[in-house]
Amino acid sequence: GLNETIAAALQMREYMDRYGITEEQCARVVVKNLKNALRNPYAHVKKKLEIEDVLDSEPVLEPLKKLECAPKSEGIIAMLLAREDVAKRLTPKPVWLKGYGSSIDTFYLGDRDLLDTQLKNAAKMAYNMAGIKDPKKELDVIEMCEPYAFQELLWYEDLGLCDKGMGGEFIESTSTEMNGDIPVNPSGGVLATNPYVSRGLYRLAEAFLQVRGEAGQRQVDKKVNTALAHSTHGFAGQCHAVAIIGS
């Protein structure tokens, strides 16, 4: 029967066929994120890889390769939400929730365009609440949930970082590297650590550390005023949530 990986393989094939996304572009996500994970003491998988290493890894389900799929990790996380007055009493450096949005698609894949995801709606809600007009210019860092490498490229597009079908070219521009214009997954992302149920909160916690300037070796090379955390769940990104946080 259908499972998450089968659905992802169908989505990846459609993405490649419709927009000309290449396997090499998808592999770049793995190379970038696992290299970032080398800076993260909590990462499950951390490796220095070349694109060829990813492409030569074990086939899972055409066109997906093993290194393009998130591992199964164990992990736990706790976060504290408080009113403004309470937050100011608890810490001299509170991080504020500026915007939030979530959206869910129909379950049945046959009723969905797998490349037109609900992330666009979730992001629009979060951006409107936070007053974000140009995410590419106004966001300083993004922690994204990418259970499969190609999805990071697709999520770039749905977050408004580049035009539709241009996610592959966007990663080639190096804008999402640690020292790029808008670093994505400096922690290594879900490809490096995937505690399945809590992986979305991990993204929010990592974004929180970036805003506080407390991410250690994985801290990006600029002041982080505004960060985006993203989570997804379900077959081919059925459900999405986006949070905008800042100082």
PEFEN-V922120 format. One record per residue. OMEGA is omega in whole degrees, 0 to 359 (NA if undefined). BURIAL is I if it has 24 or more other ideal C-beta (glycine too) atoms within 12 Angstrom, else O. D_LAST is the distance of its C-alpha to the last C-alpha in Angstrom with 1 decimal. Layout:
omega = (OMEGA OMEGA)
burial = (BURIAL BURIAL)
d_last = (D_LAST D_LAST)
This chain:
omega = (181 172 186 182 176 179 180 179 176 180 180 180 178 180 180 183 185 188 178 175 184 176 179 178 177 180 178 178 180 181 181 188 180 172 176 182 177 179 188 182 182 183 180 181 178 185 169 186 168 179 182 178 180 183 181 180 187 175 177 178 188 6 184 173 185 182 178 182 181 177 171 186 170 179 178 182 176 179 182 174 183 172 183 183 179 180 181 176 186 185 175 181 178 174 189 171 186 181 180 174 176 182 183 180 175 183 189 183 181 179 187 163 188 179 177 192 180 175 179 180 179 180 180 179 181 180 180 180 183 182 180 179 182 186 181 181 188 177 180 181 179 168 192 178 183 180 177 191 183 183 177 179 179 179 174 184 184 174 177 179 178 181 180 180 185 181 179 178 181 179 177 179 183 179 185 175 181 181 182 181 181 183 178 178 174 178 188 175 182 176 179 183 187 170 203 186 185 186 177 177 174 179 180 179 179 177 177 180 178 180 180 184 187 183 176 183 180 175 181 188 175 177 181 175 184 180 177 173 185 176 176 181 177 183 176 178 181 184 179 172 181 175 174 179 181 182 NA)
burial = (O O O I I O I I I I I I I I I I O O I O I I I I I I I I I I I I I I I I I O I I O I I I I I I O I O I O O I I O I O O O O O I I I O I I I I I O I O I O O O O O O O O O O O O O O O O O O O I I I I I I I I I O I O O O I O O O O I I O I I I I I I I I O I I O O I O I O O I I O I I I I I I I I I I I I I I I I I I I I I I I I I O I I I I I I I I I O O I I I I O I I I I I I I I I I I I I I I I I O O I I I I I I I I I I I I I I O O I O O I I I O O O I I I I I I I I I I I I I I I I I I I I I I I I)
d_last = (45.9 42.5 39.6 36.0 37.3 40.2 37.9 35.6 38.7 39.8 36.5 36.4 40.0 39.4 36.4 38.6 41.6 39.9 37.6 39.2 36.3 37.9 37.9 36.9 33.6 32.9 33.7 31.2 28.4 30.0 30.5 26.9 25.3 27.9 27.5 23.8 24.8 26.8 23.7 22.7 24.7 24.2 25.5 28.8 30.2 29.6 32.2 32.8 34.6 36.2 36.5 40.2 39.3 37.3 40.1 42.7 41.1 43.0 43.2 41.8 42.6 43.3 41.2 38.7 39.0 38.1 35.3 33.7 33.3 30.7 32.2 32.7 30.4 30.0 26.7 24.9 21.3 19.9 16.6 15.8 14.7 14.9 15.0 12.5 15.1 15.8 12.3 12.1 15.6 15.0 12.3 11.0 7.7 6.9 5.1 6.1 9.0 9.4 12.8 15.6 19.1 22.1 25.7 28.9 32.0 35.6 36.8 39.9 39.3 42.3 40.7 37.6 36.9 35.2 33.4 32.1 29.5 27.5 24.2 24.6 24.6 21.7 19.6 20.9 19.9 16.3 16.1 17.9 15.7 12.5 14.5 14.7 18.1 18.4 16.6 18.2 16.7 13.3 12.3 11.7 13.0 14.9 16.3 19.4 22.3 25.5 28.4 30.7 30.0 31.1 28.7 25.8 27.6 28.2 24.6 23.6 25.9 24.9 21.2 22.4 21.9 25.7 28.8 30.8 32.9 31.0 28.8 31.4 31.3 27.5 27.4 30.3 28.3 26.1 22.9 21.6 22.6 20.3 20.7 20.9 19.1 17.2 17.7 18.7 19.2 18.6 19.5 22.8 22.2 24.7 27.6 26.8 26.0 27.1 27.1 28.3 27.2 23.8 22.9 20.4 18.5 18.7 16.9 14.0 14.1 14.2 11.2 9.3 11.0 10.2 6.4 7.6 10.3 12.9 14.8 17.8 20.2 18.5 15.4 15.5 16.7 13.9 10.4 8.2 5.5 7.0 9.3 12.4 14.4 18.0 21.0 24.6 27.8 31.5 34.0 32.9 29.4 30.7 27.4 23.9 20.5 17.2 13.7 10.6 7.3 3.8 0.0)
